[in-house]
Amino acid sequence: LPPIPSGTSLLDLVVVGCGPAGLSLAAESAKAGLSVGLVGPDLPFTNNYGVWEDEFK
């Protein structure tokens, strides 16, 4: 999805979270014609899906 210009004041949908579900929801909603905002962590972001907790220690 392209970045949202900072002057944009109204969106149809704001998705909080950039995981698989959030990205899927945002993409499908944009395809359906909705204006979508996506809020997530600043880059770089480490993909931690399917990682065991002890791998972070």
Backbone as a printed PyTorch tensor [residue, N CA C, xyz], in Angstrom:
tensor([[[  0.8400,  -1.1780,   0.0000],
         [  0.0000,   0.0000,   0.0000],
         [  0.8820,   1.2370,   0.0000]],

        [[  0.4980,   2.2650,  -0.7250],
         [  1.3050,   3.4850,  -0.7450],
         [  1.1580,   4.2540,   0.5720]],

        [[  2.1860,   5.0480,   0.9400],
         [  2.0820,   5.8700,   2.1590],
         [  0.9150,   6.8500,   2.0590]],

        [[  0.3110,   7.1450,   3.1840],
         [ -0.8030,   8.0900,   3.2370],
         [ -0.2330,   9.4890,   3.4230]],

        [[ -0.6120,  10.4540,   2.5820],
         [ -0.1220,  11.8240,   2.7650],
         [ -0.5080,  12.3550,   4.1420]],

        [[  0.3670,  13.1450,   4.7400],
         [  0.1350,  13.6290,   6.1040],
         [ -1.0820,  14.5320,   6.2200]],

        [[ -1.5370,  15.1390,   5.1490],
         [ -2.7010,  16.0130,   5.1990],
         [ -4.0290,  15.2780,   5.1200]],

        [[ -4.0010,  13.9630,   4.9740],
         [ -5.2300,  13.1850,   4.8680],
         [ -5.9340,  13.1680,   6.2240]],

        [[ -7.1970,  13.5890,   6.2460],
         [ -7.8880,  13.6730,   7.5280],
         [ -8.9910,  12.6310,   7.6960]],

        [[ -9.3900,  11.9590,   6.6260],
         [-10.4930,  11.0170,   6.7430],
         [-10.1670,   9.7370,   5.9850]],

        [[-10.2830,   8.6200,   6.6790],
         [-10.0680,   7.3030,   6.0790],
         [-11.3010,   6.4520,   6.3340]],

        [[-11.5330,   5.4900,   5.4640],
         [-12.6320,   4.5570,   5.6870],
         [-12.2850,   3.5300,   6.7560]],

        [[-11.0000,   3.1650,   6.8340],
         [-10.5800,   2.1030,   7.7420],
         [ -9.1510,   2.3460,   8.1990]],

        [[ -8.8990,   2.1590,   9.4880],
         [ -7.5400,   2.1820,  10.0260],
         [ -7.2810,   0.8130,  10.6410]],

        [[ -6.2350,   0.1470,  10.1530],
         [ -5.8610,  -1.1740,  10.6440],
         [ -4.6500,  -1.0050,  11.5480]],

        [[ -4.7520,  -1.4600,  12.7780],
         [ -3.6420,  -1.3850,  13.7230],
         [ -2.9900,  -2.7550,  13.7920]],

        [[ -1.7630,  -2.8180,  13.3150],
         [ -1.0220,  -4.0720,  13.2960],
         [ -0.6180,  -4.4460,  11.8840]],

        [[  0.6410,  -4.7900,  11.7180],
         [  1.1810,  -5.1100,  10.3950],
         [  1.5560,  -6.5780,  10.2720]],

        [[  0.8850,  -7.4110,  11.0360],
         [  1.1080,  -8.8450,  10.9060],
         [  0.3340,  -9.3830,   9.7170]],

        [[  0.3360, -10.6960,   9.5460],
         [ -0.3470, -11.2860,   8.3950],
         [ -1.8320, -10.9120,   8.3030]],

        [[ -2.5330, -10.9220,   9.4200],
         [ -3.9640, -10.5990,   9.3930],
         [ -4.1970,  -9.1280,   9.0580]],

        [[ -3.4220,  -8.2370,   9.6740],
         [ -3.5840,  -6.8130,   9.4140],
         [ -3.2660,  -6.4420,   7.9780]],

        [[ -2.1810,  -7.0010,   7.4410],
         [ -1.8180,  -6.7260,   6.0510],
         [ -2.8620,  -7.2760,   5.0840]],

        [[ -3.3870,  -8.4530,   5.3710],
         [ -4.4240,  -9.0400,   4.5110],
         [ -5.6900,  -8.1930,   4.5280]],

        [[ -6.0960,  -7.7770,   5.7220],
         [ -7.2880,  -6.9410,   5.8410],
         [ -7.1050,  -5.6270,   5.0960]],

        [[ -5.9570,  -4.9900,   5.2740],
         [ -5.6980,  -3.7200,   4.6070],
         [ -5.6940,  -3.8800,   3.0870]],

        [[ -5.0340,  -4.9160,   2.5910],
         [ -4.9510,  -5.1260,   1.1440],
         [ -6.3230,  -5.4120,   0.5350]],

        [[ -7.0830,  -6.2890,   1.1530],
         [ -8.4040,  -6.6320,   0.6120],
         [ -9.3640,  -5.4460,   0.6960]],

        [[ -9.2670,  -4.6640,   1.7620],
         [-10.1260,  -3.4890,   1.9010],
         [ -9.7870,  -2.4440,   0.8490]],

        [[ -8.4930,  -2.2580,   0.5720],
         [ -8.0730,  -1.3160,  -0.4670],
         [ -8.5450,  -1.7900,  -1.8430]],

        [[ -8.4600,  -3.0900,  -2.0970],
         [ -8.9560,  -3.6340,  -3.3720],
         [-10.4510,  -3.3840,  -3.5390]],

        [[-11.1790,  -3.3620,  -2.4210],
         [-12.6210,  -3.1290,  -2.4480],
         [-12.9630,  -1.6490,  -2.5880]],

        [[-11.9400,  -0.7910,  -2.6410],
         [-12.1700,   0.6260,  -2.8620],
         [-12.1680,   1.4970,  -1.6250]],

        [[-11.8770,   0.9340,  -0.4600],
         [-11.8240,   1.7350,   0.7610],
         [-10.4820,   2.4420,   0.8670]],

        [[-10.4930,   3.6220,   1.4680],
         [ -9.2230,   4.2840,   1.7940],
         [ -8.7770,   3.7210,   3.1390]],

        [[ -7.5520,   3.1970,   3.1700],
         [ -7.0830,   2.4230,   4.3170],
         [ -5.8230,   3.0380,   4.9040]],

        [[ -5.7950,   3.1590,   6.2270],
         [ -4.5880,   3.5380,   6.9520],
         [ -4.0700,   2.3250,   7.6940]],

        [[ -2.7590,   2.1420,   7.6780],
         [ -2.1410,   0.9840,   8.3240],
         [ -1.1310,   1.4930,   9.3380]],

        [[ -1.3100,   1.1190,  10.6040],
         [ -0.4370,   1.5760,  11.6810],
         [  0.3530,   0.3880,  12.2000]],

        [[  1.6750,   0.5290,  12.2280],
         [  2.5300,  -0.5440,  12.7140],
         [  3.8290,   0.0190,  13.2450]],

        [[  4.7160,  -0.8480,  13.6790],
         [  5.9980,  -0.4060,  14.2410],
         [  6.8990,   0.2140,  13.1820]],

        [[  7.8000,   1.0830,  13.6340],
         [  8.7880,   1.6630,  12.7260],
         [  9.7130,   0.5730,  12.2160]],

        [[ 10.1830,   0.7340,  11.0020],
         [ 11.1540,  -0.2120,  10.4420],
         [ 12.5150,   0.0570,  11.0450]],

        [[ 13.4140,  -0.8690,  11.1820],
         [ 13.2490,  -2.2610,  10.7830],
         [ 12.4600,  -3.0380,  11.8270]],

        [[ 11.7000,  -3.9850,  11.3650],
         [ 10.8700,  -4.8250,  12.2270],
         [ 11.2520,  -6.2730,  11.9880]],

        [[ 11.5940,  -6.9690,  13.0390],
         [ 11.9860,  -8.3670,  12.9240],
         [ 10.7490,  -9.2480,  12.8940]],

        [[ 10.6640, -10.0970,  11.8970],
         [  9.5520, -11.0400,  11.8180],
         [  9.7210, -12.0740,  12.9250]],

        [[  8.7750, -12.1150,  13.8500],
         [  8.8850, -13.0580,  14.9650],
         [  7.7620, -14.0890,  14.9690]],

        [[  7.1330, -14.3110,  13.8340],
         [  6.0750, -15.3160,  13.7520],
         [  6.7110, -16.6930,  13.6850]],

        [[  6.2200, -17.5940,  14.5140],
         [  6.7280, -18.9560,  14.5240],
         [  8.0770, -19.1040,  15.2010]],

        [[  8.4450, -18.1360,  16.0480],
         [  9.7250, -18.1790,  16.7510],
         [  9.4470, -18.5020,  18.2160]],

        [[ 10.2370, -19.3960,  18.7650],
         [ 10.0910, -19.7410,  20.1790],
         [ 10.6550, -18.6290,  21.0460]],

        [[ 10.0450, -18.4210,  22.2220],
         [ 10.4480, -17.3440,  23.1200],
         [ 11.9210, -17.4360,  23.4990]],

        [[ 12.4440, -18.6290,  23.7400],
         [ 13.8390, -18.7550,  24.1690],
         [ 14.8330, -18.3660,  23.0710]],

        [[ 14.3870, -18.2410,  21.8280],
         [ 15.2770, -17.8120,  20.7510],
         [ 15.6200, -16.3300,  20.8530]],

        [[ 14.8460, -15.5580,  21.6340],
         [ 15.1060, -14.1340,  21.8020],
         [ 16.1010, -13.8580,  22.9180]],

        [[ 16.4180, -14.8530,  23.7400],
         [ 17.2940, -14.6510,  24.8960],
         [ 18.7440, -14.7130,  24.4980]]])
